[in-house]
Amino acid sequence: MALLVAGTAVAACSSASAAPSAPPPSQGILQNRLVPSIPLVNEQNQPVTLADFRGKTVLLTTTLTLCQEMCPLTTENLILIERAIKAAGLTNKIEIVEYSVDPDRDTPARLQAYEHLTGASWPILTGTQANVDALNSFFHFYAQKVPEGSPPQLDWWTHQPLTYDVDHSDGYVLIDPQGHERFATAAAPDVTSHTLPKALDKMLDDQGQRNLNDPTGQTWTVPQALSNIGWMVKQSIPATT
């Protein structure tokens, strides 16, 4: 009986730590496409391409530092994902990367200021409009300049009224260590399970507050993203508190 109980316990432990399965179709699309090496720069104004992250699994999202509706929510989820990756001892295998769909305003200096303000500590890339457009086209990300709301929000850095906004796709893609896109979702971030930090909450306009408190449509959560990353690295990644 003792041996049977011990064997059951080992089996249960093994099951609990088993690698997650592939994301279901309800979450996004599985594929296998080589990602192009399009020149960009990081927040340190150093030249970089997505090929520079080969050897690691990459979670890639779009962003703009003056987003008022969704990006602050994505930043919060990414902070929690990064925390879980560190707790699991997987920082040598996984990289979070964002690139701006607003390169006219998102200079390397502004990206650095955004990191200091929000606590983001992963690479945030920018570049020429043409190169950003090329990445958007490959990943099927939508980005379009639109008029700013009335009254306009204030720029958190310059404290001047904003003159335009950028409508853009949400979601993220996962890239394997060989540089192939393996999963893509257009879902929006869901952060209803925890409180948004003040610095991020202040960036949200009225629509952003609605997205925060009552998300609609397809959404993604931190546990879902960690499960999908775990599928890529063949290891379960528990969410942290």
BAFI-3210 file (N, C-alpha, C; in Angstrom, 3 decimals, decimal comma, padded with zeros to 6 digits):
// residues 241
n [1|2|3|4|5|6|7|8|9|10|11|12|13|14|15|16|17|18|19|20|21|22|23|24|25|26|27|28|29|30|31|32|33|34|35|36|37|38|39|40|41|42|43|44|45|46|47|48|49|50|51|52|53|54|55|56|57|58|59|60|61|62|63|64|65|66|67|68|69|70|71|72|73|74|75|76|77|78|79|80|81|82|83|84|85|86|87|88|89|90|91|92|93|94|95|96|97|98|99|100|101|102|103|104|105|106|107|108|109|110|111|112|113|114|115|116|117|118|119|120|121|122|123|124|125|126|127|128|129|130|131|132|133|134|135|136|137|138|139|140|141|142|143|144|145|146|147|148|149|150|151|152|153|154|155|156|157|158|159|160|161|162|163|164|165|166|167|168|169|170|171|172|173|174|175|176|177|178|179|180|181|182|183|184|185|186|187|188|189|190|191|192|193|194|195|196|197|198|199|200|201|202|203|204|205|206|207|208|209|210|211|212|213|214|215|216|217|218|219|220|221|222|223|224|225|226|227|228|229|230|231|232|233|234|235|236|237|238|239|240|241]
n.u [000,831|001,958|003,860|002,189|000,797|002,952|003,770|001,516|001,623|003,986|003,252|001,193|002,610|004,300|002,411|001,425|003,574|003,866|004,474|002,529|-000,165|-000,577|-001,841|-005,407|-007,631|-009,498|-008,103|-006,194|-004,004|-002,106|001,039|003,865|006,215|009,007|010,429|011,044|014,186|014,116|015,443|015,666|015,701|016,644|015,567|017,891|018,908|020,310|021,187|019,027|017,486|014,721|015,891|018,075|017,262|017,213|017,508|016,128|012,760|010,344|008,030|006,127|004,794|002,833|003,035|002,414|003,687|001,980|-000,525|-003,937|-005,977|-005,491|-002,763|-001,532|-002,759|-001,769|000,947|000,859|000,077|002,320|004,335|003,612|003,864|006,617|007,561|006,737|008,235|010,829|010,639|010,381|012,860|013,585|014,641|016,766|015,793|013,521|012,186|010,670|009,420|008,662|007,408|007,119|004,248|004,104|006,292|007,019|006,673|007,629|010,545|013,850|014,589|012,098|011,034|012,726|011,998|009,357|009,741|010,981|008,896|006,811|007,804|008,372|010,726|011,819|013,065|012,087|011,239|011,855|011,755|012,225|009,332|008,748|009,997|008,694|006,129|006,578|007,002|004,483|002,947|003,914|003,183|000,500|-000,565|-002,606|-002,375|-003,128|-003,099|-005,245|-007,652|-007,154|-008,999|-011,614|-012,025|-008,449|-006,154|-003,366|000,082|002,062|004,741|005,653|003,619|001,962|-000,948|-002,216|-002,017|-002,809|-003,954|-003,261|-004,858|-004,725|-003,760|-004,365|-003,185|-000,702|002,317|004,075|007,393|009,656|012,863|014,318|013,553|011,026|007,679|005,191|002,741|-000,167|-002,269|-005,110|-006,353|-007,455|-005,838|-006,657|-007,050|-008,538|-008,266|-006,606|-005,274|-004,670|-001,568|-000,963|000,474|000,031|-002,751|-003,410|-002,874|-005,004|-007,851|-011,423|-012,456|-010,397|-010,658|-013,060|-012,271|-010,552|-012,186|-014,382|-013,910|-014,507|-015,335|-012,835|-010,327|-007,099|-005,407|-002,998|-002,388|-003,186|-001,391|001,043|000,719|000,760|003,320|004,698|004,103|005,731|008,326|008,292|007,652|005,914|004,782|004,174|001,833|002,614|001,974]
n.v [-001,206|001,235|001,602|001,891|004,235|006,022|005,835|006,896|009,520|010,438|010,276|012,161|014,503|014,610|014,976|017,500|019,143|018,903|019,811|022,407|021,957|022,662|025,916|026,281|026,493|028,471|030,463|031,493|031,422|028,743|028,445|028,422|030,337|031,927|034,710|037,956|039,781|042,755|046,000|047,777|049,933|049,850|050,880|052,004|053,152|051,440|049,486|046,846|043,717|041,421|038,987|039,033|038,001|035,309|031,954|032,217|031,887|034,151|036,507|038,678|041,903|044,693|048,237|051,599|054,423|056,450|055,443|055,200|053,487|050,641|049,725|050,338|048,344|046,049|046,401|046,045|043,317|042,180|042,836|041,179|038,700|038,695|038,648|036,105|034,529|035,067|034,024|031,339|030,762|031,123|033,131|032,995|031,674|032,858|035,790|038,926|041,207|044,351|046,411|049,708|051,119|053,698|055,312|057,951|059,528|057,899|057,898|056,597|057,856|058,557|055,999|054,981|056,685|055,879|053,269|053,774|055,092|053,202|050,726|048,773|046,511|045,281|044,829|047,519|048,407|050,605|052,490|053,361|054,642|053,176|050,688|049,823|049,652|047,502|045,382|045,368|044,585|041,986|040,585|040,960|043,037|045,761|049,289|052,649|056,120|058,330|060,963|062,792|062,500|064,625|066,529|066,730|064,224|064,661|064,602|062,379|062,807|065,277|066,895|068,265|068,881|066,067|065,420|063,504|060,078|056,519|053,962|050,479|046,989|044,536|041,959|039,292|037,702|034,561|033,599|031,168|029,730|029,440|031,505|031,470|032,373|031,058|031,133|033,181|035,731|037,861|038,824|040,954|042,414|041,224|042,419|042,203|040,709|041,878|044,897|047,825|049,509|052,880|054,634|053,531|053,459|056,166|056,823|056,029|056,768|057,478|055,308|053,507|053,040|051,671|049,405|048,383|047,794|046,369|044,283|043,380|041,084|038,929|038,012|037,964|036,458|036,619|033,971|032,405|033,286|032,523|029,768|029,298|030,177|028,338|026,012|026,455|026,362|023,954|023,549|023,969|027,120|028,708|031,235|034,179|035,864]
n.w [000,000|000,807|-001,186|-003,393|-002,779|-002,741|-005,399|-006,678|-005,767|-006,965|-009,638|-009,715|-009,136|-011,333|-013,363|-012,671|-013,270|-015,930|-019,358|-020,874|-023,263|-026,810|-027,774|-027,956|-030,848|-030,256|-029,005|-030,776|-033,665|-034,894|-036,448|-038,725|-039,552|-040,950|-039,437|-040,714|-040,911|-040,034|-039,913|-036,847|-033,925|-030,456|-027,110|-026,224|-028,410|-030,031|-032,877|-033,918|-034,735|-035,003|-035,346|-033,697|-031,307|-031,507|-030,358|-028,101|-026,884|-027,955|-026,833|-028,509|-028,842|-030,077|-029,448|-028,228|-026,663|-025,979|-025,936|-025,047|-024,575|-024,576|-024,449|-021,855|-020,329|-021,522|-020,868|-018,065|-017,901|-019,143|-017,318|-015,181|-016,425|-016,971|-014,352|-013,542|-015,297|-014,410|-011,801|-012,395|-013,289|-015,982|-017,567|-019,270|-021,410|-022,429|-023,894|-023,594|-025,918|-027,326|-029,999|-031,289|-032,803|-033,381|-034,475|-035,079|-032,796|-030,761|-029,823|-029,036|-026,586|-025,478|-025,166|-023,188|-021,090|-020,727|-019,821|-017,348|-016,055|-015,916|-015,123|-016,937|-018,285|-020,444|-023,840|-025,926|-029,073|-031,865|-034,936|-038,418|-040,152|-042,440|-041,971|-039,671|-040,741|-042,463|-040,680|-039,447|-041,647|-042,159|-039,790|-039,861|-038,390|-037,561|-037,939|-037,598|-037,927|-036,169|-035,442|-032,400|-029,336|-027,930|-025,042|-025,666|-024,462|-022,188|-022,942|-021,164|-020,806|-021,951|-021,146|-022,815|-024,917|-026,699|-030,217|-032,019|-032,257|-032,342|-033,808|-033,342|-033,702|-031,157|-028,935|-029,315|-030,528|-030,676|-030,992|-032,036|-030,873|-033,219|-034,780|-035,941|-036,364|-034,326|-033,057|-032,963|-031,727|-031,745|-029,579|-026,861|-023,954|-020,688|-017,541|-015,272|-012,987|-011,148|-009,604|-011,429|-011,639|-010,468|-012,199|-014,717|-014,815|-014,892|-017,499|-019,035|-021,062|-021,200|-022,689|-022,306|-019,554|-019,576|-020,978|-019,106|-016,850|-017,789|-019,910|-023,317|-026,001|-027,520|-025,267|-023,597|-020,861|-018,160|-017,061|-019,314|-021,312|-020,135|-020,143|-022,901|-023,561|-022,023|-023,440|-025,635|-024,519|-023,367|-020,667|-017,627|-016,443|-013,628|-012,611|-010,741|-007,595]
ca.u [000,000|002,832|004,448|001,127|000,566|004,106|003,718|000,452|002,082|004,951|002,516|000,477|003,590|004,744|001,332|001,289|004,661|003,947|004,406|001,181|-000,431|-000,644|-003,030|-006,553|-008,028|-010,278|-007,196|-005,417|-003,617|-000,816|001,654|005,318|006,711|010,260|010,240|012,086|015,143|013,892|016,233|015,020|016,601|016,025|015,451|019,237|019,261|021,226|020,561|018,565|016,414|014,159|016,826|019,018|016,722|017,201|018,036|015,116|011,359|010,006|006,657|006,208|003,573|002,943|002,737|002,814|003,770|000,899|-001,793|-004,860|-007,078|-005,173|-001,359|-001,223|-003,208|-000,771|002,149|000,651|000,144|003,697|005,082|003,309|004,465|008,060|007,773|006,587|009,373|011,970|010,427|010,568|014,252|013,595|015,010|017,741|015,096|012,333|012,355|009,533|009,840|007,607|007,858|006,152|003,571|004,074|007,713|007,237|006,784|008,330|011,993|014,491|014,529|010,752|010,881|013,402|011,180|008,199|010,191|011,191|007,600|005,884|008,432|008,712|012,182|012,163|013,358|011,022|011,917|011,261|012,523|011,605|007,944|008,731|010,350|007,581|005,049|006,933|006,706|003,025|002,441|004,242|002,420|-000,904|-000,970|-003,201|-002,010|-003,599|-003,253|-006,613|-007,710|-007,200|-010,308|-011,857|-010,746|-007,316|-005,348|-002,057|001,266|002,594|006,155|005,799|002,458|001,269|-002,090|-001,928|-002,579|-003,387|-003,843|-003,015|-005,609|-003,809|-004,113|-003,914|-002,708|000,735|002,777|005,170|008,427|010,492|014,291|014,862|013,084|009,775|006,425|004,489|001,381|-000,593|-003,621|-005,514|-007,137|-007,073|-005,436|-007,640|-006,345|-009,563|-007,956|-005,724|-005,380|-003,706|-000,767|-001,410|001,119|-000,637|-004,163|-003,521|-002,755|-006,217|-008,990|-012,686|-012,543|-009,433|-011,237|-014,053|-011,519|-009,985|-013,170|-015,396|-013,412|-015,453|-014,706|-011,816|-009,284|-006,073|-005,001|-001,629|-002,254|-003,259|-000,127|002,082|000,510|001,196|004,788|005,139|004,040|006,896|009,569|008,070|007,709|004,860|005,231|003,093|001,670|002,992|000,987]
ca.v [000,000|002,405|001,785|002,362|005,643|006,794|005,886|007,820|010,885|010,799|010,492|013,430|015,580|014,675|015,549|018,922|019,912|018,582|020,959|022,670|021,592|023,785|026,763|025,852|027,442|029,572|031,514|032,105|030,640|028,079|028,529|028,230|031,263|032,588|036,153|038,701|040,569|044,146|046,853|048,660|050,311|049,663|052,091|052,554|053,610|050,470|048,730|045,516|043,081|040,312|037,867|039,113|037,285|033,865|031,210|032,350|032,054|035,577|037,017|039,974|042,691|046,082|049,206|052,989|054,919|057,407|054,725|055,548|052,528|049,235|049,415|050,245|047,046|045,091|046,581|045,404|041,867|041,805|042,912|039,964|037,579|038,750|038,229|034,647|033,956|035,148|033,083|029,987|030,611|030,925|034,358|032,663|030,981|033,595|037,248|039,774|042,287|045,160|047,437|050,797|051,428|055,166|055,673|059,395|060,078|056,993|057,891|055,833|058,576|058,408|054,611|054,879|057,372|055,017|052,159|054,287|055,459|052,084|049,511|047,860|046,329|044,449|045,662|048,163|048,778|051,592|052,553|054,184|054,278|052,132|049,391|049,447|049,207|046,179|044,418|045,287|043,829|040,567|039,999|041,303|044,001|046,989|050,532|053,781|057,377|058,842|062,203|062,700|062,788|065,977|067,244|065,824|063,822|065,286|063,746|062,164|063,205|066,704|067,554|069,020|068,144|065,163|065,883|062,361|058,769|055,452|052,711|049,392|045,648|044,067|040,590|039,046|036,523|033,812|033,251|030,122|030,084|029,445|032,701|031,211|032,688|029,802|031,366|034,581|036,023|039,270|039,100|042,117|042,026|041,243|042,594|042,370|039,930|042,605|046,354|048,468|050,522|054,255|055,243|053,023|053,847|057,579|056,957|055,577|057,653|056,840|053,990|052,666|052,626|050,627|048,194|047,889|047,293|045,505|043,913|042,681|040,383|037,952|038,576|037,034|036,678|036,211|032,498|031,874|033,577|031,683|028,415|029,252|030,239|027,053|025,073|026,703|025,974|022,606|023,595|024,750|028,372|029,170|032,678|034,621|036,788]
ca.w [000,000|000,873|-002,503|-004,277|-002,465|-003,199|-006,849|-007,049|-005,495|-007,990|-010,877|-009,601|-009,223|-012,721|-014,148|-012,355|-013,867|-017,355|-020,260|-021,410|-024,646|-027,741|-027,605|-028,760|-031,907|-029,693|-028,546|-031,845|-034,845|-034,919|-037,760|-038,695|-040,577|-040,605|-039,236|-041,425|-040,119|-040,418|-039,021|-035,887|-032,835|-029,146|-026,294|-026,065|-029,757|-030,622|-033,967|-033,522|-035,491|-034,242|-035,450|-032,580|-030,154|-031,760|-029,224|-027,060|-027,249|-027,853|-026,830|-029,188|-028,952|-030,513|-028,401|-028,389|-025,290|-025,746|-026,049|-023,960|-024,494|-024,378|-024,168|-020,428|-019,839|-021,996|-020,054|-016,765|-018,086|-019,436|-016,061|-014,429|-017,149|-016,722|-012,961|-013,500|-016,019|-013,498|-010,692|-012,920|-013,696|-017,427|-018,269|-020,309|-022,494|-022,875|-023,974|-023,949|-026,811|-027,938|-030,936|-031,355|-034,068|-033,437|-034,449|-035,161|-031,437|-029,848|-029,973|-027,965|-025,314|-024,929|-024,727|-021,898|-020,091|-020,479|-018,973|-015,992|-015,485|-015,752|-014,617|-018,029|-018,298|-021,598|-025,009|-026,689|-030,304|-032,748|-036,179|-039,445|-040,422|-043,468|-041,384|-038,802|-041,632|-042,981|-039,615|-039,332|-042,778|-041,982|-038,694|-040,055|-037,368|-038,085|-037,249|-038,385|-037,198|-036,114|-034,656|-030,939|-028,772|-027,436|-025,037|-025,840|-023,320|-022,106|-023,053|-019,813|-020,771|-022,225|-020,544|-023,848|-025,470|-027,810|-031,476|-032,730|-031,620|-033,310|-033,660|-033,693|-033,276|-029,844|-029,020|-029,309|-031,257|-030,071|-031,958|-031,453|-030,858|-034,570|-035,471|-036,644|-035,674|-034,107|-032,553|-033,014|-031,273|-031,827|-028,383|-026,057|-022,602|-019,602|-016,265|-014,236|-011,790|-010,238|-009,660|-012,313|-010,948|-010,673|-013,374|-015,907|-014,763|-015,268|-018,951|-019,706|-021,259|-020,803|-023,315|-021,612|-018,272|-019,873|-021,301|-017,848|-015,896|-018,396|-021,244|-024,188|-027,102|-027,175|-024,410|-023,094|-019,483|-017,841|-017,047|-020,678|-021,997|-019,546|-020,646|-024,290|-023,543|-021,505|-024,564|-026,477|-023,848|-022,849|-019,203|-016,992|-015,814|-012,753|-012,382|-009,396|-006,997]
c.u [000,864|003,450|003,430|000,864|001,710|004,101|002,666|000,896|003,066|004,254|001,793|001,418|004,053|003,699|001,235|002,355|004,798|003,823|002,988|001,054|-000,505|-001,903|-004,181|-006,907|-008,825|-009,391|-006,447|-005,049|-002,234|-000,257|003,156|005,912|007,998|010,052|011,361|012,959|015,074|014,622|015,362|016,100|015,875|016,002|016,805|019,780|020,318|020,515|020,191|017,549|015,867|015,049|017,843|018,540|016,648|017,977|017,096|013,715|010,978|008,496|006,729|004,849|003,885|002,597|002,862|002,725|002,672|-000,470|-002,654|-005,934|-006,644|-003,735|-000,995|-001,669|-002,234|000,502|001,999|000,729|001,578|004,572|004,862|003,884|005,970|008,388|007,705|007,759|010,615|011,841|010,662|012,005|014,435|014,000|016,043|017,095|013,965|012,630|011,020|010,077|008,591|008,225|006,734|005,567|003,409|005,504|007,983|007,413|007,637|009,804|012,599|014,423|013,152|010,519|011,557|012,571|009,952|008,578|010,376|009,864|006,777|006,487|008,688|010,226|012,645|012,483|012,079|011,689|011,138|012,105|011,878|010,162|007,877|009,036|009,289|006,404|005,324|006,676|005,204|002,439|002,711|003,357|000,912|-001,433|-001,503|-002,703|-002,376|-003,715|-004,703|-006,612|-007,746|-008,602|-010,411|-012,580|-009,574|-006,666|-004,023|-000,962|001,879|004,032|006,326|004,710|001,738|000,097|-001,668|-002,645|-003,152|-003,236|-003,527|-003,891|-004,710|-004,329|-003,626|-003,342|-001,194|001,038|003,884|006,103|009,361|011,978|014,949|014,363|011,826|008,583|005,605|003,041|001,085|-002,024|-003,881|-006,336|-006,589|-006,704|-006,568|-006,869|-007,320|-009,249|-007,077|-005,849|-004,284|-002,906|-001,160|-000,824|000,463|-002,096|-004,352|-003,434|-004,061|-007,233|-010,261|-012,832|-011,572|-009,945|-012,307|-013,358|-010,939|-011,030|-014,177|-014,963|-014,450|-014,693|-013,671|-010,712|-008,252|-005,650|-003,556|-001,497|-002,335|-001,941|001,001|001,941|001,018|002,716|005,352|005,094|005,285|008,167|009,466|008,217|006,571|005,450|004,103|003,032|002,064|001,918|001,627]
c.v [001,254|002,685|002,338|003,843|006,506|006,933|006,843|009,262|011,342|011,102|011,822|014,602|015,756|015,314|017,046|019,756|019,661|019,850|021,156|022,213|022,850|024,613|026,263|026,893|028,631|030,725|032,209|031,102|030,038|028,149|028,338|029,049|031,908|034,096|036,913|039,525|042,026|045,067|047,762|049,163|050,079|050,968|052,724|053,111|052,722|049,709|047,317|045,028|041,958|039,078|037,871|038,346|035,777|033,141|031,269|032,305|033,505|035,763|038,438|040,639|044,042|047,000|050,610|053,613|055,915|056,765|055,004|054,495|051,129|048,962|049,416|048,919|045,954|045,184|045,890|043,880|041,413|041,868|041,640|038,726|037,544|038,277|036,707|033,953|033,965|034,140|031,644|029,744|030,447|032,175|034,102|031,984|031,792|035,090|037,891|040,925|043,028|046,026|048,454|050,942|052,942|055,689|057,169|060,019|059,209|056,875|056,997|056,536|058,457|056,976|054,389|055,525|056,532|053,851|052,622|054,590|054,236|050,841|048,476|047,736|045,413|045,359|046,214|048,794|049,837|051,641|053,497|053,737|053,145|050,757|048,904|048,954|047,802|045,096|044,251|044,414|042,335|039,919|040,245|042,160|045,259|048,176|051,703|055,022|057,850|060,136|061,915|063,060|064,217|065,902|066,274|065,459|064,585|064,226|063,621|062,646|064,707|067,539|068,493|068,204|067,259|065,646|064,745|061,113|057,756|054,267|051,566|048,058|045,394|042,659|040,483|037,859|035,859|033,350|032,241|030,488|030,077|030,635|032,505|031,619|031,396|029,986|032,851|034,692|037,514|039,668|040,308|041,680|042,182|041,325|042,712|041,602|040,677|044,109|046,937|049,512|051,933|054,869|054,793|053,455|055,291|057,788|056,686|056,698|056,906|055,449|053,020|052,172|051,561|049,314|047,549|047,170|046,309|045,104|043,119|042,009|039,382|038,621|037,500|037,446|036,239|034,688|031,873|032,085|032,707|030,234|028,286|029,350|028,915|025,959|025,219|026,173|024,602|022,543|024,449|025,971|028,884|030,694|033,000|035,580|038,146]
c.w [000,000|-000,486|-003,485|-004,060|-002,975|-004,706|-007,344|-006,875|-006,559|-009,301|-010,860|-009,748|-010,665|-013,607|-013,945|-013,051|-015,367|-018,197|-020,765|-022,856|-025,512|-027,504|-028,476|-029,818|-031,375|-029,231|-029,673|-032,911|-034,634|-036,335|-037,616|-039,831|-040,099|-040,551|-039,947|-040,480|-040,568|-039,435|-038,145|-034,937|-031,524|-028,370|-025,978|-027,385|-030,400|-031,744|-033,508|-034,547|-034,624|-034,322|-034,314|-031,354|-030,391|-030,672|-028,039|-027,669|-026,989|-027,822|-027,360|-029,235|-029,583|-029,351|-028,971|-027,014|-024,961|-025,944|-024,819|-023,716|-024,079|-023,942|-022,685|-019,812|-020,286|-021,168|-018,708|-016,889|-018,354|-018,192|-015,243|-015,102|-016,899|-015,306|-012,853|-014,197|-015,115|-012,365|-011,135|-013,376|-015,190|-018,214|-019,365|-021,519|-023,119|-022,865|-024,320|-024,799|-027,292|-029,028|-031,121|-032,751|-034,224|-033,452|-034,550|-033,778|-030,521|-030,218|-028,891|-026,613|-024,669|-024,436|-023,380|-020,794|-019,731|-019,576|-017,533|-015,297|-015,090|-015,117|-015,679|-018,117|-019,420|-022,784|-025,642|-027,899|-031,069|-034,016|-037,164|-039,651|-041,440|-042,884|-040,415|-039,634|-042,173|-041,939|-039,440|-040,444|-042,606|-040,926|-038,812|-038,896|-038,055|-037,274|-038,143|-037,509|-037,296|-035,299|-033,159|-030,457|-028,279|-026,094|-025,127|-024,517|-023,339|-022,235|-021,657|-019,674|-020,938|-021,558|-021,521|-024,389|-026,638|-029,069|-032,324|-031,871|-032,719|-032,955|-034,102|-033,176|-031,853|-030,023|-029,007|-030,210|-030,455|-031,180|-031,321|-031,537|-032,234|-035,401|-036,272|-035,777|-035,565|-033,661|-032,635|-032,517|-031,412|-030,614|-027,628|-024,640|-021,589|-018,293|-015,097|-012,962|-010,807|-010,485|-010,542|-011,527|-011,360|-011,948|-014,666|-015,961|-015,230|-016,777|-019,682|-019,880|-020,880|-021,412|-022,656|-020,276|-018,486|-020,225|-020,045|-017,005|-016,476|-019,801|-022,027|-025,330|-026,612|-026,374|-024,068|-021,693|-019,286|-017,776|-018,437|-021,411|-021,451|-019,993|-022,078|-024,404|-023,044|-022,554|-025,441|-025,832|-023,204|-021,336|-018,679|-016,301|-014,925|-012,699|-010,956|-008,880|-006,790]
res [m|a|l|l|v|a|g|t|a|v|a|a|c|s|s|a|s|a|a|p|s|a|p|p|p|s|q|g|i|l|q|n|r|l|v|p|s|i|p|l|v|n|e|q|n|q|p|v|t|l|a|d|f|r|g|k|t|v|l|l|t|t|t|l|t|l|c|q|e|m|c|p|l|t|t|e|n|l|i|l|i|e|r|a|i|k|a|a|g|l|t|n|k|i|e|i|v|e|y|s|v|d|p|d|r|d|t|p|a|r|l|q|a|y|e|h|l|t|g|a|s|w|p|i|l|t|g|t|q|a|n|v|d|a|l|n|s|f|f|h|f|y|a|q|k|v|p|e|g|s|p|p|q|l|d|w|w|t|h|q|p|l|t|y|d|v|d|h|s|d|g|y|v|l|i|d|p|q|g|h|e|r|f|a|t|a|a|a|p|d|v|t|s|h|t|l|p|k|a|l|d|k|m|l|d|d|q|g|q|r|n|l|n|d|p|t|g|q|t|w|t|v|p|q|a|l|s|n|i|g|w|m|v|k|q|s|i|p|a|t|t]
***
